[in-house]
Amino acid sequence: MTNADAPGATAGNGSGQQPKPVTIAFVLYEGFTALDIVGPFQVLAYVPGHQAVFVAAEAGPVTDDTGRCPLTASASLDQVTTPDVVVIGGSLSTKEPDERVVRWLRQVHPTTTWTTSVCTGSIYLAAAGILDGQEATTHWAWAEQLERHGARYTEQRVVEHGKVITAAGVSAGIDLGLTLLARMHGPQLAQNVQLAIEYDPQPPFGAGSPSKVPAEIVEFVRSQLNALAATAVAPDRS
């Protein structure tokens, strides 16, 4: 499928001139969680007029938290100084965020149209001062870390506050992408894309939130996540 074939594709603005592309920066850093960033990328990348770009501290391959699913940043943070939209995903790591990414977020946020996060990507936004005193969401197991950086955690799947949108853990990145698409282009296009990617969640178990499962399952999964975090690829603290 090409951009021209994307659901809801339109033929410019009627003036004979193509509208300015919307630059969407998908932020990578060592130890990112792949689905956090690939989910919204899949939703947003095919839309006509969207210029989706993977960015990182340095251009080139960036290793995910499993160490087995690298993605390639086509541009460095220094090369993308005025993105229209920022999407940053999270990481299994419990270490503090990559300071280079935090500084970049702090610099670009004032001029973005939308600044968004998936999973523990909200901790990056909070570390940059973007979520001070605001309600925001993240992966439930990292709620305390989010609050230590000045945000107020809520278990909601997607939280909107002005131009800032945060989404809960991992799979919520698709919800973020569709929510953002609706805000940018209207609900019809978002619904078209939802159907195109056949996003019709029917999980085999009702266990997708800590409020839906017994406490012993929550604690077991928390302990397993902590064990994985200890061995996961971690963000660079340069």
C-alpha positions as CSV (number, residue, x, y, z in Angstrom):
1,M,0.0,0.0,0.0
2,T,1.3,3.4,-1.0
3,N,0.5,6.7,0.6
4,A,-1.8,7.4,-2.4
5,D,-3.7,4.2,-1.6
6,A,-4.1,4.9,2.1
7,P,-7.7,4.9,3.4
8,G,-9.1,8.5,3.3
9,A,-6.4,9.7,0.9
10,T,-7.2,13.2,-0.6
11,A,-5.8,15.1,-3.5
12,G,-4.2,18.1,-2.0
13,N,-5.9,21.3,-0.9
14,G,-7.6,22.3,-4.1
15,S,-5.3,25.1,-4.9
16,G,-2.9,23.1,-7.0
17,Q,-0.3,23.2,-4.3
18,Q,0.5,20.3,-2.0
19,P,0.1,21.1,1.7
20,K,3.2,21.2,3.8
21,P,4.1,17.7,5.0
22,V,3.4,16.9,8.7
23,T,6.7,15.7,10.2
24,I,6.1,13.0,12.8
25,A,9.3,12.2,14.8
26,F,9.2,8.7,16.2
27,V,11.9,8.8,18.9
28,L,14.3,5.9,19.4
29,Y,16.9,5.3,22.1
30,E,18.9,2.3,23.3
31,G,16.5,-0.1,25.0
32,F,13.2,1.1,23.5
33,T,10.3,-1.3,23.4
34,A,9.5,-2.1,19.8
35,L,5.7,-2.4,19.9
36,D,5.5,1.0,21.7
37,I,6.8,2.8,18.7
38,V,5.8,0.4,15.8
39,G,2.1,0.4,16.8
40,P,1.5,4.2,16.3
41,F,4.0,4.2,13.4
42,Q,1.8,1.7,11.6
43,V,-1.3,3.8,12.2
44,L,0.2,7.2,11.2
45,A,2.8,6.5,8.5
46,Y,0.6,5.7,5.5
47,V,-1.6,8.8,5.8
48,P,-1.0,11.2,2.9
49,G,1.0,14.3,3.9
50,H,2.6,12.5,6.9
51,Q,6.4,12.4,6.9
52,A,7.2,9.8,9.4
53,V,10.8,9.7,10.5
54,F,12.7,7.6,13.1
55,V,15.0,9.8,15.1
56,A,17.7,9.1,17.7
57,A,20.7,10.8,19.4
58,E,22.7,9.5,16.4
59,A,21.4,8.2,13.0
60,G,21.8,4.5,12.5
61,P,20.6,1.2,14.1
62,V,19.1,1.5,17.6
63,T,18.8,-1.6,19.7
64,D,15.5,-2.4,21.5
65,D,15.1,-3.7,25.0
66,T,15.2,-7.3,23.9
67,G,18.4,-6.8,22.0
68,R,16.8,-8.6,19.0
69,C,14.7,-6.0,17.2
70,P,16.8,-3.0,16.2
71,L,15.2,-0.2,14.2
72,T,17.1,2.3,12.1
73,A,17.0,6.1,12.9
74,S,17.2,7.9,9.6
75,A,18.0,11.2,11.3
76,S,19.7,12.4,14.5
77,L,17.9,14.5,17.0
78,D,20.1,17.5,16.0
79,Q,18.7,17.2,12.4
80,V,15.0,17.3,13.5
81,T,14.5,20.5,15.4
82,T,10.9,21.5,14.5
83,P,8.8,18.3,14.3
84,D,5.1,18.8,14.1
85,V,4.4,15.7,16.1
86,V,6.5,13.8,18.6
87,V,5.9,10.2,19.5
88,I,8.1,8.6,22.1
89,G,7.8,5.0,23.4
90,G,8.9,3.4,26.6
91,S,11.4,0.8,27.8
92,L,11.6,-2.1,30.1
93,S,14.5,-0.4,31.9
94,T,14.1,1.1,35.3
95,K,17.1,3.4,34.8
96,E,16.7,7.1,34.4
97,P,15.9,8.4,30.8
98,D,18.6,9.2,28.2
99,E,19.4,12.8,29.0
100,R,20.1,13.7,25.3
101,V,16.5,12.7,24.5
102,V,15.1,14.6,27.5
103,R,17.0,17.8,26.4
104,W,15.7,17.4,22.9
105,L,12.1,17.0,24.1
106,R,12.4,20.1,26.2
107,Q,13.7,22.1,23.2
108,V,11.1,20.9,20.6
109,H,8.0,20.8,22.7
110,P,7.2,24.5,22.6
111,T,6.7,24.4,18.8
112,T,5.1,21.0,18.3
113,T,1.5,20.6,17.4
114,W,1.3,17.4,19.4
115,T,3.7,15.8,21.9
116,T,2.8,12.2,22.7
117,S,4.0,9.1,24.5
118,V,3.3,5.4,24.8
119,C,4.0,3.4,27.9
120,T,7.0,4.6,29.9
121,G,7.7,7.2,27.2
122,S,5.6,9.5,29.5
123,I,8.5,9.3,32.0
124,Y,10.6,11.0,29.3
125,L,8.0,13.7,28.9
126,A,7.8,14.1,32.7
127,A,11.6,14.3,33.0
128,A,11.5,17.1,30.4
129,G,9.0,19.0,32.6
130,I,6.2,18.6,30.1
131,L,3.8,16.8,32.6
132,D,4.4,18.8,35.7
133,G,1.3,18.5,37.9
134,Q,-0.7,16.9,35.1
135,E,-2.6,13.6,35.0
136,A,-0.9,11.2,32.7
137,T,-0.7,7.5,32.1
138,T,2.1,5.0,31.6
139,H,2.7,1.3,32.1
140,W,1.0,0.4,35.4
141,A,4.2,-1.1,36.8
142,W,6.1,2.2,36.4
143,A,3.4,4.5,37.9
144,E,5.5,5.4,40.9
145,Q,8.5,6.4,38.7
146,L,6.2,8.6,36.6
147,E,4.9,10.3,39.7
148,R,8.5,10.9,41.0
149,H,9.0,13.0,37.9
150,G,6.1,15.3,38.7
151,A,3.1,13.8,36.9
152,R,-0.1,12.4,38.5
153,Y,-0.7,8.8,37.3
154,T,-4.1,7.6,36.1
155,E,-4.9,4.1,34.9
156,Q,-6.8,5.5,31.8
157,R,-5.8,4.0,28.5
158,V,-5.3,7.4,26.8
159,V,-5.0,10.7,28.5
160,E,-5.3,14.0,26.7
161,H,-4.2,17.4,28.1
162,G,-4.1,20.1,25.5
163,K,-1.5,19.1,22.9
164,V,0.0,16.4,25.1
165,I,-1.4,12.9,24.8
166,T,-0.1,9.9,26.9
167,A,-1.0,6.3,26.4
168,A,-0.7,3.3,28.8
169,G,1.5,0.3,28.3
170,V,2.8,-1.2,25.0
171,S,-0.3,-2.2,23.1
172,A,-2.0,1.2,23.9
173,G,0.3,2.7,21.2
174,I,-2.3,1.8,18.6
175,D,-5.0,3.6,20.6
176,L,-2.7,6.6,20.8
177,G,-2.2,6.6,17.0
178,L,-5.9,6.4,16.3
179,T,-6.7,9.1,18.9
180,L,-4.1,11.4,17.4
181,L,-5.3,10.7,13.9
182,A,-8.8,11.7,14.9
183,R,-7.6,15.0,16.5
184,M,-5.4,15.8,13.4
185,H,-7.8,14.8,10.6
186,G,-11.2,14.0,12.1
187,P,-12.8,10.7,13.2
188,Q,-13.7,9.5,9.7
189,L,-10.1,9.1,8.7
190,A,-9.2,7.5,12.0
191,Q,-12.1,5.0,11.6
192,N,-10.9,4.2,8.0
193,V,-7.4,3.4,9.3
194,Q,-8.8,1.4,12.2
195,L,-10.7,-0.8,9.7
196,A,-7.7,-1.0,7.3
197,I,-5.5,-2.4,10.1
198,E,-8.4,-4.5,11.4
199,Y,-7.9,-3.2,14.9
200,D,-10.8,-4.9,16.7
201,P,-9.4,-6.1,20.0
202,Q,-11.0,-9.3,21.4
203,P,-8.4,-10.5,23.9
204,P,-8.8,-14.1,25.0
205,F,-8.6,-13.0,28.6
206,G,-9.8,-10.0,30.6
207,A,-6.4,-9.5,32.1
208,G,-5.1,-6.4,30.4
209,S,-5.2,-4.1,33.5
210,P,-4.2,-4.6,37.1
211,S,-7.7,-3.6,38.2
212,K,-9.1,-6.6,36.4
213,V,-7.0,-9.4,37.9
214,P,-6.3,-10.7,41.4
215,A,-3.5,-9.1,43.4
216,E,-1.3,-12.2,43.3
217,I,-1.2,-12.0,39.5
218,V,-0.3,-8.3,39.6
219,E,2.6,-9.0,42.0
220,F,3.8,-12.0,40.0
221,V,3.9,-10.0,36.8
222,R,5.5,-7.1,38.5
223,S,8.3,-9.4,39.8
224,Q,8.8,-10.8,36.3
225,L,9.0,-7.3,34.7
226,N,11.5,-6.3,37.3
227,A,13.6,-9.4,36.5
228,L,13.4,-8.6,32.8
229,A,14.3,-5.0,33.4
230,A,17.5,-6.1,35.1
231,T,18.7,-7.8,32.0
232,A,17.1,-5.5,29.3
233,V,19.1,-3.1,27.1
234,A,19.1,0.2,28.9
235,P,19.0,3.8,27.7
236,D,22.3,5.6,27.3
237,R,22.8,8.1,30.2
238,S,25.1,10.4,28.2
